[in-house]
Amino acid sequence: MTSTLEPPRSDEDSRPAGGGGPQRHLRVAVIGSGFSGLGMAIRLLQKGVDDFLVFERADEVGGTWRDNSYPGAACDVMSHLYSFSFAQNPEWKSTFGKRDELYAYLRDTADRFGVRPHIRFGHELLGARWDETTRRWHIETSQGDYTAQVLVSGTGYLSEAAVPDIPGLADFEGTVFHSSRWRHDHDLSGRNVAVIGTGASAIQFVPKIQPEVGRLDLYQRTPPWIGPKNDKATSPLQTKLLRGVPGYQNFRRNFNMWGREILAFVMKRPKVAGKMQKMASDHLKKSVADEKLRAKLTPDYVMACKRLLFSNTWYPAIQQPNVDLVTDGIAKVTAHSIVTADGAEREIDTIILGTGFKATDRPVAGRITGRGGRSLREVWQEHGMAAHRGTTVAGFPNLFLLLGPNTTLGHSSQVVMIEAQIGYVLDALKVMDQKGLASVEVRKTVQDDWNERLQARLDGTVWNAGNCKSWYLDAHGRNPSIWPTYTWRFRRQTKRFTPSEYQLATLAGAGLPALNHT
């Protein structure tokens, strides 16, 4: 089997692990350089904090938009909103950004704000351990070791590919790869291709590869609700207004942000969401005339219980003569075929996994060790994935998670949440400076109270009561993913860092010398 399932690596900016003189101590260490890590780095510089580094395992910034280069990759949130409020771009070519455009935006933003000197490429996080004596994080990377007072994880929740446990997959003798590690060197022309999964990625790449392949077997476990995508090219007049009228782009961004809050109201109520799913149902009915096929494509759960998708090309593509929609479960993979539960065997030479990511089992959690030698994964496995305000975790002093538990949105832009959390981290650093603190750690009672109220708010919403199994839920049926209400509430609740919610340790109390704060 030829596979591409591992993240990219780089030897650039190399440094021998564990050697080469004393470890460098940082005020802040940031993991990852996608929207979260870049945003954190930019705002640190803007606040006059330059004693930090960003550790990135790949050889370029971009996170999700660097890794997901599959054909047709694009965003389903308006570009003006799916970008930094402090780094707006008047040059968006259409309503929704395409992958190459978003990737270019992130690279250009890194250049524009001068953060590249602070990024260490080819530095994969191998482990981060909290030292209670020195009140520092000891960080091991693939290129060397560091210490830091504060650790910020910006690895996101859609960064590690989920590979299904299918009998025989490892013995397949053709080519197999995950959509987030697209094999651009593998020519699909005329090949018999199997696509496993019909989620957000497959919805985009299947229409692009369908005309190229000889035959396409599309393995669907659960059909998604799909709405039409109102994507329009930016007119010359709009571009002129965006470039030349002060505040116009900010107005467009805020208008879209507040307009999307209506969806949060809808998704909190399955009955209302059920009425609104007529939009997606009508789109399916208009697009697919064959009643039997339409029945296979009709979900049996309330719209938005699973992620609501948008496409104008999916339904036309899967009705082409060379496409076969397979709804029987996969029993096994052989050297040259896939066998389904009904006994049917289909010969193939390429398998593309559109099977999503490890959203509720984040690999980075196994590499972060807090007080008492317990990893974040161990704590979450025992108590469930949880954090205070989606950002801090009891037992892990000076650790801040960007896009941590219950910060995923079903109705708006993740960049809104990221910026709110960045502001929270910055205010925490400010409080630590003002009070001369060595560490801050959220109180377990505070964290538990926050999550009890949050989970109660999730009860009865479409995400919990929509009659579906989604990546929002963990193995126990708990929802550690979704923020169940308006973004303005999250922004308000992360506007200020509240010291009374935390256990505070002063520099003097720790017996430590004063830190060199910038």
KOLMILO-604144 format. One record per residue (C-alpha): residue in one letter; x, y, z. Coordinates in steps of 0.1 Angstrom, whole numbers, plus 5000, padded with zeros to 4 digits. Layout:
// residues N
AXYZ...
END
This chain:
// residues 518
M500050005000T501350344991S499950595017T500150965026L498750985061E501451155081P501951535086P504651705066R508051745081S510851995076D514552005084E514752385081D515852595110S517352285125R518952265160P520251945175A517751805201G518951825236G522251995228G523952315216G524252505249P521752615275Q518052605268R516452935257H513753065281L510753235267R507953445281V505453275258A505752955236V503052915210I502352585193G501152595157S500952865130G497452855116F494953125123S495253065161G499053075163L499553355138G496853565155M498553515189A501953605175I500653925158R498754045189L501753975211L503954195190Q501254465189K501254465227G504954505228V505754145238D508554005217D509953735240F508153445223L508453185197V505952995176F506852625170E505552485138R506052125127A505752195090D507852425067E505252705063V502452885081G498852815074G497552525095T494452385080W494752585048R498352475043D497552105048N494252075030S495252134994Y492651894979P490852004947G488052234954A489052314990A487152635001C485552805031D481752825037V482053145058M482153485041S485753585036H485353925053L484453735085Y486753445080S489853665084F491353875111S489554195121F492954355125A494254235092Q491454285067N491854215031P490054425004E491154184976W488853884982K487853754948S484453614958T482053574987F483753265000G487553225000K489152934981R491952734996D494852894977E493453244984L493153175021Y496553015023A498053315005Y496253545030L497853375060R501353375044D500953745035T499653825070A502753665085D504953885063R502954195068F503054185106G506654075108V506153755128R508353515107P511553585128H509553445158I508553115140R510652805142F509652575113G510352205115H509852215152E507351955161L506151945197L507251615213G506351705248A505651995272R506051935310W505052175338D507752205364E506152305397T509452405413T510552655387R506952725375R507952695339W507052475310H509852255298I509252205260E510851935239T510751985201S512151785173Q514852045169G515652125205D514452205240Y513152525255T511452655286A508652905288Q506553075315V503353055294L502352785269V499752865242S498452575221G497152685187T496852345172G493152365166Y490752075165L490851975128S494551915124E495051545129A493551315102A491151045114V491950715097P489050455099D489750115114I488649905084P489749545082G492349495055L493049865048A496749815056D496949535031F495549735002E498149724973G496950034955T497350404966V495550534997F495650885012H493551115034S492051425018S494151645041R497351485027W496351494990R498651304966H499051564939D501651334923H499051054919D497251094885L493650994889S492850994852G490950684842R491450514876N488850324896V488650534928A486850474961V486050774982I485150685018G483150955036T480651225024G481551505048A482751855042S485951765023A484351505000I481551744992Q484251974977F486751734961V484351474946P482851724920K486451814910I487751454905Q484651304890P485251414854E488851274856V488350924870G487250614852R484850504879L484050654913D482650444941L481350684968Y480850515002Q478250705023R477550615059T475250905067P473951155042P474551525051W472151805048I473352025019G472152375011P472952584980K476052794981N475453154972D479053224961K479453534939A482453694923T483354034939S482354304915P484754584904L482454834923Q482654624955T486454604952K486654974948L484555034979L486554784999R489754944989G488755314991V485955365016P487255375052G485255145075Y483354975046Q484954635050N484554645087F480854725082R480554425059R482354205084N480154305113F476954295093N477753925084M478853845120W475653975136G473453835108R474853485115E473853515152I470253445140L471453095131A472553035167F468953105178V467652855153M470152575161K469352595198R465752475189P465452155169K461852225161V462752565145A465752405128G463452135114K461352405098M464352575083Q465752245068K463152295040M465852505023A468152205022S465351965014D464152184985H467752194972L467951814972K464551784955K465452034927S468851864922V467951494922A464951374902D465451004909E463350914939K465450614949L468650814948R466951104966A465850874994K469550754999L470551125001T467951235025P469151255062D466951105090Y468051375115V467351745121M469351985100A472552105116C472751805141K475751725119R477552005102L475452175076L477152175042F476852405011S477452304975N475952364941T478052094924W477751784947Y474451654935P475151694898A478551524902I477251214920Q474551154894Q477051114866P477250774849N480750694863V479650744899D478050474922L476750584956V477250284980T475250295012D476049945025G478749935052I482249835043A483049485055K486749475045V489349595021T491349345001A494549394981H492549534951S488949584962I486449684988V483849435000T480549565015A478249405041D475949275013G478849074999A479449294968E483049334958R484249634938E487749644923I489649964928D493150094926T492950414947I491250494980I490750854992L489750895028G487351175034T486951065070G487551385089F489751455119K490251365155A488151645169T487351505203D490651305208R493251565202P496751415198V498451725213A496751645246G498951345250R502051555248I501151815274T501851715311G500651925340R500951905377G501351565392G502751425360R499351375344S498851445307L496051645294R494751335276E494651135309V492651415326W490251435297Q489851065294E488851055331H486651355333G485751435297M487351705275A486652035292A488152365300H487252705316R485952945290G487352705264T490852825273T492352705306V492352375324A492652295361G495952115368F497752295340P499052625352N499952885325L498452675297F496052845273L494252655246L493052845215L489952665201G489852455231P486852255243N483352385234T484552665211T483452505179L480752705161G477852565140H476752905128S479653155124S483353205119Q485953035141V488153345137V485653535159M486253285187I490053285182E490253655185A488253655217Q490453395232I493653575221G492253885239Y491753675270V495353545269L496653895265D494654025295A495953725315L499553825307K498754185317V497454075350M500453855356D502754145350Q500754385372K500654145401G504053985396L502653645392A504653335383S501653125375V497853125372E495752805373V491952795370R490252655401K488652315396T485352435411V485252725387Q485952505357D483352255368D480652515374W481352675339N481052335322E477952225341R476152545329L477552505294Q476352135291A472952235305R472652495278L473552225252D470752005264G467852025239T469752195212V469952055177W473551945183N472551715212A468951635204G468951625166N468951245163C472451195148K475951085155S478451355147W482051445154Y480751705179L480051425203D482651205222A482450835227H480150885257G477651095238R478851415256N479351735235P482851875243S482952065210I480152315203W479652665218P475852645220T474953015219Y475853345204T479453455197W478753795214R478253605247F481653425243R483353755234R481853915265Q482753625288T486453625276K486854005275R488554015309F490753775328T489353735363P492053665389S489553545415E488753245393Y492453135395Q494953005419L497753265418A501453215426T503653515430L507353525419A508353585455G506253305468A507853075443G511253175454L512053275418P514053565404A512053835386L511253745351N512453965322H509054085308T509054285276
END
